[in-house]
Amino acid sequence: MIAETVCSAVSAAGLGIAAVTAYRKRFLTAARLAAYSLVPVGLVLTGVVGWAADTAFSLKAWVGFGVLGAAWLMFLATRAVERRTGGTRKERKAAKAAQRDVVAPAASAPSLGQGAGPAAAKPAAKPRAAAPADDFSDIEAILKKHGI
């Protein structure tokens, strides 16, 4: 009974604010406020408020919420352990298979005969930067092309 009265008062206040907003020529905002203010009355008429009030004061419902919370915590704990161990069984099998197929990087270069010798140890020389005159010649060519 009290919940229905509170919901009705909230809806009436919201409709009053919507009327003032519509008087100020803000019709879209007024329509949105009216829609929000009608929600509590709709919840009362559908019985959701009565069900929620009955559930809030029921010991059986609170025990059910406790069981759901415990199940949720167990689910989170198993996911955390699964992430630490490396995922699901399929993911672990795929990782082991991938490790068997991988060749060590240090062993691959000498076995192929590439990169052996003292030349491989030296880093490649960097190309010289172009002189600033080259940059200006490109700009001059572009300007001449456009007739400037």
Secondary structure, DSSP 8 states (H G I E B T S, - for coil): -HHHHHHHHHHHHHHHHHHHHHHTT-HHHHHHHHHHHHHHHHHHHHTHHHHHHHHHT-HHHHHHHHHHHHHHHHHHHHHHHHHHHTS-HHHHHHHHHHHHH---HHHHHHHHT-S-SHHHHS---------HHHHHHHHHHHHHHTT-
